[in-house]
């Protein structure tokens, strides 16, 4: 730390220079992220309330009321207006909390959780932190293979994990089929809809024939959903919703010293930005159902256009027809690792999986960005004889 401090101009110039190496969403080169440029209105609201720490909720009773509104609005979106939950830092915290609550409520010795090998990596963290045995089932065509669940259930099983908007291809696990299995064995389901939660309901409202995944299915105990993905809220802004309040109570603890006089929220983080709650509430009310329908449909139309363009390129194999604004592809002529490296050398930030490259068409991606990407991809494929 310097002795006398540095001028604001020098600091701002230094930041501009050093952060110029960061990619930004306006560049049109970020095709692999499930996050996007936050909505301008939500950004302005967030920055106006930076001092709010909801870790001491008694000091922020107005913010606490806004959080309850957020959970009611999101719960209604997910078919249960009386859900309980919290705005949290993101999908990882929410998923850990969901398993934490399930473990505490079940009280089983040597608890086990059944999930697909394609489930988000946050469940590995949760298993390690919570002492849970993860029973991992290989996928069937990039989805949870529900036919193998029954044989995996034991007297130690406390939960099944389904994904609505998978990390690799944005697909929906057979959660309806899982729900039927759940009713036979009395094993609840946690749904990781971090990505799909702000996509599927709005595409369904526009007529898309997508399966149910939410609290409409009686076996669903909890749902993770991230407003900072397709909800366009500032980072960090995740959410975890429980069907019943008692599930949240299993991870809630009293803390006497808090100056606001209320027990802390049942989250992992103590210090938590109340600005996330305020900005999510503001954005949900600003956008409304029609605003999110428009955004989801716009991204889906562009995804369908990209799908058509990719299928028309010789040597490109599209993994599956997209269910939402995520798709995967590979080359029949070039190794995935080589193709990924070449595209990264062109400045593109894309996601690489063992079987394909993933593209996510978020609100920051435009038609011109897609056209430029296709042009770049064709050029990269034409240089297939090169090693770099």
Secondary structure as a PSIPRED ss2 file (coil, helix, strand):
# PSIPRED VFORMAT (PSIPRED V4.0)

   1 X C   1.000  0.000  0.000
   2 X C   1.000  0.000  0.000
   3 X C   1.000  0.000  0.000
   4 X C   1.000  0.000  0.000
   5 X C   1.000  0.000  0.000
   6 X C   1.000  0.000  0.000
   7 X C   1.000  0.000  0.000
   8 X H   0.000  1.000  0.000
   9 X H   0.000  1.000  0.000
  10 X H   0.000  1.000  0.000
  11 X H   0.000  1.000  0.000
  12 X H   0.000  1.000  0.000
  13 X H   0.000  1.000  0.000
  14 X H   0.000  1.000  0.000
  15 X H   0.000  1.000  0.000
  16 X H   0.000  1.000  0.000
  17 X H   0.000  1.000  0.000
  18 X H   0.000  1.000  0.000
  19 X H   0.000  1.000  0.000
  20 X H   0.000  1.000  0.000
  21 X H   0.000  1.000  0.000
  22 X C   1.000  0.000  0.000
  23 X C   1.000  0.000  0.000
  24 X C   1.000  0.000  0.000
  25 X H   0.000  1.000  0.000
  26 X H   0.000  1.000  0.000
  27 X H   0.000  1.000  0.000
  28 X C   1.000  0.000  0.000
  29 X C   1.000  0.000  0.000
  30 X E   0.000  0.000  1.000
  31 X C   1.000  0.000  0.000
  32 X C   1.000  0.000  0.000
  33 X C   1.000  0.000  0.000
  34 X C   1.000  0.000  0.000
  35 X C   1.000  0.000  0.000
  36 X C   1.000  0.000  0.000
  37 X C   1.000  0.000  0.000
  38 X C   1.000  0.000  0.000
  39 X C   1.000  0.000  0.000
  40 X H   0.000  1.000  0.000
  41 X H   0.000  1.000  0.000
  42 X H   0.000  1.000  0.000
  43 X H   0.000  1.000  0.000
  44 X H   0.000  1.000  0.000
  45 X H   0.000  1.000  0.000
  46 X H   0.000  1.000  0.000
  47 X H   0.000  1.000  0.000
  48 X H   0.000  1.000  0.000
  49 X C   1.000  0.000  0.000
  50 X C   1.000  0.000  0.000
  51 X C   1.000  0.000  0.000
  52 X C   1.000  0.000  0.000
  53 X E   0.000  0.000  1.000
  54 X C   1.000  0.000  0.000
  55 X C   1.000  0.000  0.000
  56 X C   1.000  0.000  0.000
  57 X H   0.000  1.000  0.000
  58 X H   0.000  1.000  0.000
  59 X H   0.000  1.000  0.000
  60 X C   1.000  0.000  0.000
  61 X H   0.000  1.000  0.000
  62 X H   0.000  1.000  0.000
  63 X H   0.000  1.000  0.000
  64 X H   0.000  1.000  0.000
  65 X H   0.000  1.000  0.000
  66 X H   0.000  1.000  0.000
  67 X H   0.000  1.000  0.000
  68 X H   0.000  1.000  0.000
  69 X H   0.000  1.000  0.000
  70 X H   0.000  1.000  0.000
  71 X H   0.000  1.000  0.000
  72 X H   0.000  1.000  0.000
  73 X H   0.000  1.000  0.000
  74 X H   0.000  1.000  0.000
  75 X H   0.000  1.000  0.000
  76 X H   0.000  1.000  0.000
  77 X H   0.000  1.000  0.000
  78 X C   1.000  0.000  0.000
  79 X C   1.000  0.000  0.000
  80 X C   1.000  0.000  0.000
  81 X C   1.000  0.000  0.000
  82 X C   1.000  0.000  0.000
  83 X C   1.000  0.000  0.000
  84 X E   0.000  0.000  1.000
  85 X E   0.000  0.000  1.000
  86 X E   0.000  0.000  1.000
  87 X E   0.000  0.000  1.000
  88 X E   0.000  0.000  1.000
  89 X C   1.000  0.000  0.000
  90 X C   1.000  0.000  0.000
  91 X H   0.000  1.000  0.000
  92 X H   0.000  1.000  0.000
  93 X H   0.000  1.000  0.000
  94 X H   0.000  1.000  0.000
  95 X H   0.000  1.000  0.000
  96 X H   0.000  1.000  0.000
  97 X H   0.000  1.000  0.000
  98 X H   0.000  1.000  0.000
  99 X H   0.000  1.000  0.000
 100 X H   0.000  1.000  0.000
 101 X H   0.000  1.000  0.000
 102 X H   0.000  1.000  0.000
 103 X H   0.000  1.000  0.000
 104 X H   0.000  1.000  0.000
 105 X H   0.000  1.000  0.000
 106 X H   0.000  1.000  0.000
 107 X C   1.000  0.000  0.000
 108 X C   1.000  0.000  0.000
 109 X C   1.000  0.000  0.000
 110 X C   1.000  0.000  0.000
 111 X C   1.000  0.000  0.000
 112 X E   0.000  0.000  1.000
 113 X E   0.000  0.000  1.000
 114 X E   0.000  0.000  1.000
 115 X E   0.000  0.000  1.000
 116 X E   0.000  0.000  1.000
 117 X C   1.000  0.000  0.000
 118 X C   1.000  0.000  0.000
 119 X C   1.000  0.000  0.000
 120 X C   1.000  0.000  0.000
 121 X C   1.000  0.000  0.000
 122 X H   0.000  1.000  0.000
 123 X H   0.000  1.000  0.000
 124 X H   0.000  1.000  0.000
 125 X H   0.000  1.000  0.000
 126 X H   0.000  1.000  0.000
 127 X H   0.000  1.000  0.000
 128 X H   0.000  1.000  0.000
 129 X H   0.000  1.000  0.000
 130 X H   0.000  1.000  0.000
 131 X C   1.000  0.000  0.000
 132 X C   1.000  0.000  0.000
 133 X E   0.000  0.000  1.000
 134 X E   0.000  0.000  1.000
 135 X E   0.000  0.000  1.000
 136 X E   0.000  0.000  1.000
 137 X E   0.000  0.000  1.000
 138 X C   1.000  0.000  0.000
 139 X C   1.000  0.000  0.000
 140 X E   0.000  0.000  1.000
 141 X C   1.000  0.000  0.000
 142 X C   1.000  0.000  0.000
 143 X E   0.000  0.000  1.000
 144 X C   1.000  0.000  0.000
 145 X C   1.000  0.000  0.000
 146 X H   0.000  1.000  0.000
 147 X H   0.000  1.000  0.000
 148 X H   0.000  1.000  0.000
 149 X H   0.000  1.000  0.000
 150 X H   0.000  1.000  0.000
 151 X H   0.000  1.000  0.000
 152 X H   0.000  1.000  0.000
 153 X C   1.000  0.000  0.000
 154 X C   1.000  0.000  0.000
 155 X C   1.000  0.000  0.000
 156 X C   1.000  0.000  0.000
 157 X E   0.000  0.000  1.000
 158 X E   0.000  0.000  1.000
 159 X E   0.000  0.000  1.000
 160 X E   0.000  0.000  1.000
 161 X E   0.000  0.000  1.000
 162 X E   0.000  0.000  1.000
 163 X E   0.000  0.000  1.000
 164 X E   0.000  0.000  1.000
 165 X C   1.000  0.000  0.000
 166 X C   1.000  0.000  0.000
 167 X C   1.000  0.000  0.000
 168 X C   1.000  0.000  0.000
 169 X C   1.000  0.000  0.000
 170 X C   1.000  0.000  0.000
 171 X C   1.000  0.000  0.000
 172 X E   0.000  0.000  1.000
 173 X C   1.000  0.000  0.000
 174 X C   1.000  0.000  0.000
 175 X H   0.000  1.000  0.000
 176 X H   0.000  1.000  0.000
 177 X H   0.000  1.000  0.000
 178 X H   0.000  1.000  0.000
 179 X H   0.000  1.000  0.000
 180 X H   0.000  1.000  0.000
 181 X H   0.000  1.000  0.000
 182 X H   0.000  1.000  0.000
 183 X H   0.000  1.000  0.000
 184 X H   0.000  1.000  0.000
 185 X H   0.000  1.000  0.000
 186 X C   1.000  0.000  0.000
 187 X C   1.000  0.000  0.000
 188 X C   1.000  0.000  0.000
 189 X E   0.000  0.000  1.000
 190 X E   0.000  0.000  1.000
 191 X E   0.000  0.000  1.000
 192 X E   0.000  0.000  1.000
 193 X C   1.000  0.000  0.000
 194 X C   1.000  0.000  0.000
 195 X C   1.000  0.000  0.000
 196 X H   0.000  1.000  0.000
 197 X H   0.000  1.000  0.000
 198 X H   0.000  1.000  0.000
 199 X C   1.000  0.000  0.000
 200 X H   0.000  1.000  0.000
 201 X H   0.000  1.000  0.000
 202 X H   0.000  1.000  0.000
 203 X H   0.000  1.000  0.000
 204 X H   0.000  1.000  0.000
 205 X H   0.000  1.000  0.000
 206 X C   1.000  0.000  0.000
 207 X C   1.000  0.000  0.000
 208 X C   1.000  0.000  0.000
 209 X C   1.000  0.000  0.000
 210 X C   1.000  0.000  0.000
 211 X C   1.000  0.000  0.000
 212 X C   1.000  0.000  0.000
 213 X C   1.000  0.000  0.000
 214 X C   1.000  0.000  0.000
 215 X C   1.000  0.000  0.000
 216 X C   1.000  0.000  0.000
 217 X C   1.000  0.000  0.000
 218 X C   1.000  0.000  0.000
 219 X C   1.000  0.000  0.000
 220 X E   0.000  0.000  1.000
 221 X E   0.000  0.000  1.000
 222 X E   0.000  0.000  1.000
 223 X E   0.000  0.000  1.000
 224 X E   0.000  0.000  1.000
 225 X E   0.000  0.000  1.000
 226 X C   1.000  0.000  0.000
 227 X C   1.000  0.000  0.000
 228 X C   1.000  0.000  0.000
 229 X C   1.000  0.000  0.000
 230 X C   1.000  0.000  0.000
 231 X C   1.000  0.000  0.000
 232 X C   1.000  0.000  0.000
 233 X C   1.000  0.000  0.000
 234 X C   1.000  0.000  0.000
 235 X C   1.000  0.000  0.000
 236 X C   1.000  0.000  0.000
 237 X C   1.000  0.000  0.000
 238 X E   0.000  0.000  1.000
 239 X E   0.000  0.000  1.000
 240 X E   0.000  0.000  1.000
 241 X E   0.000  0.000  1.000
 242 X E   0.000  0.000  1.000
 243 X C   1.000  0.000  0.000
 244 X C   1.000  0.000  0.000
 245 X H   0.000  1.000  0.000
 246 X H   0.000  1.000  0.000
 247 X H   0.000  1.000  0.000
 248 X H   0.000  1.000  0.000
 249 X H   0.000  1.000  0.000
 250 X C   1.000  0.000  0.000
 251 X C   1.000  0.000  0.000
 252 X C   1.000  0.000  0.000
 253 X C   1.000  0.000  0.000
 254 X C   1.000  0.000  0.000
 255 X C   1.000  0.000  0.000
 256 X C   1.000  0.000  0.000
 257 X C   1.000  0.000  0.000
 258 X C   1.000  0.000  0.000
 259 X C   1.000  0.000  0.000
 260 X C   1.000  0.000  0.000
 261 X C   1.000  0.000  0.000
 262 X C   1.000  0.000  0.000
 263 X C   1.000  0.000  0.000
 264 X C   1.000  0.000  0.000
 265 X C   1.000  0.000  0.000
 266 X C   1.000  0.000  0.000
 267 X C   1.000  0.000  0.000
 268 X C   1.000  0.000  0.000
 269 X C   1.000  0.000  0.000
 270 X C   1.000  0.000  0.000
 271 X C   1.000  0.000  0.000
 272 X C   1.000  0.000  0.000
 273 X E   0.000  0.000  1.000
 274 X H   0.000  1.000  0.000
 275 X H   0.000  1.000  0.000
 276 X H   0.000  1.000  0.000
 277 X H   0.000  1.000  0.000
 278 X H   0.000  1.000  0.000
 279 X H   0.000  1.000  0.000
 280 X H   0.000  1.000  0.000
 281 X H   0.000  1.000  0.000
 282 X H   0.000  1.000  0.000
 283 X H   0.000  1.000  0.000
 284 X H   0.000  1.000  0.000
 285 X H   0.000  1.000  0.000
 286 X H   0.000  1.000  0.000
 287 X H   0.000  1.000  0.000
 288 X H   0.000  1.000  0.000
 289 X H   0.000  1.000  0.000
 290 X H   0.000  1.000  0.000
 291 X H   0.000  1.000  0.000
 292 X H   0.000  1.000  0.000
 293 X H   0.000  1.000  0.000
 294 X H   0.000  1.000  0.000
 295 X H   0.000  1.000  0.000
 296 X H   0.000  1.000  0.000
 297 X H   0.000  1.000  0.000
 298 X H   0.000  1.000  0.000
 299 X H   0.000  1.000  0.000
 300 X H   0.000  1.000  0.000
 301 X H   0.000  1.000  0.000
 302 X H   0.000  1.000  0.000
 303 X H   0.000  1.000  0.000
 304 X H   0.000  1.000  0.000
 305 X H   0.000  1.000  0.000
 306 X H   0.000  1.000  0.000
 307 X H   0.000  1.000  0.000
 308 X H   0.000  1.000  0.000
 309 X H   0.000  1.000  0.000
 310 X H   0.000  1.000  0.000
 311 X H   0.000  1.000  0.000
 312 X C   1.000  0.000  0.000
 313 X C   1.000  0.000  0.000
 314 X C   1.000  0.000  0.000
 315 X C   1.000  0.000  0.000
 316 X E   0.000  0.000  1.000
 317 X E   0.000  0.000  1.000
 318 X E   0.000  0.000  1.000
 319 X C   1.000  0.000  0.000
 320 X C   1.000  0.000  0.000
 321 X C   1.000  0.000  0.000
 322 X C   1.000  0.000  0.000
 323 X C   1.000  0.000  0.000
 324 X C   1.000  0.000  0.000
 325 X C   1.000  0.000  0.000
 326 X E   0.000  0.000  1.000
 327 X E   0.000  0.000  1.000
 328 X E   0.000  0.000  1.000
 329 X E   0.000  0.000  1.000
 330 X E   0.000  0.000  1.000
 331 X E   0.000  0.000  1.000
 332 X C   1.000  0.000  0.000
 333 X C   1.000  0.000  0.000
 334 X C   1.000  0.000  0.000
 335 X C   1.000  0.000  0.000
 336 X H   0.000  1.000  0.000
 337 X H   0.000  1.000  0.000
 338 X H   0.000  1.000  0.000
 339 X H   0.000  1.000  0.000
 340 X H   0.000  1.000  0.000
 341 X H   0.000  1.000  0.000
 342 X H   0.000  1.000  0.000
 343 X H   0.000  1.000  0.000
 344 X H   0.000  1.000  0.000
 345 X H   0.000  1.000  0.000
 346 X C   1.000  0.000  0.000
 347 X C   1.000  0.000  0.000
 348 X C   1.000  0.000  0.000
 349 X E   0.000  0.000  1.000
 350 X C   1.000  0.000  0.000
 351 X E   0.000  0.000  1.000
 352 X E   0.000  0.000  1.000
 353 X C   1.000  0.000  0.000
 354 X C   1.000  0.000  0.000
 355 X C   1.000  0.000  0.000
 356 X C   1.000  0.000  0.000
 357 X E   0.000  0.000  1.000
 358 X E   0.000  0.000  1.000
 359 X E   0.000  0.000  1.000
 360 X E   0.000  0.000  1.000
 361 X C   1.000  0.000  0.000
 362 X C   1.000  0.000  0.000
 363 X C   1.000  0.000  0.000
 364 X C   1.000  0.000  0.000
 365 X C   1.000  0.000  0.000
 366 X C   1.000  0.000  0.000
 367 X H   0.000  1.000  0.000
 368 X H   0.000  1.000  0.000
 369 X H   0.000  1.000  0.000
 370 X H   0.000  1.000  0.000
 371 X H   0.000  1.000  0.000
 372 X H   0.000  1.000  0.000
 373 X H   0.000  1.000  0.000
 374 X H   0.000  1.000  0.000
 375 X H   0.000  1.000  0.000
 376 X H   0.000  1.000  0.000
 377 X H   0.000  1.000  0.000
 378 X H   0.000  1.000  0.000
 379 X H   0.000  1.000  0.000
 380 X H   0.000  1.000  0.000
 381 X H   0.000  1.000  0.000
 382 X H   0.000  1.000  0.000
 383 X C   1.000  0.000  0.000
 384 X C   1.000  0.000  0.000
 385 X C   1.000  0.000  0.000
 386 X C   1.000  0.000  0.000
 387 X C   1.000  0.000  0.000
 388 X C   1.000  0.000  0.000
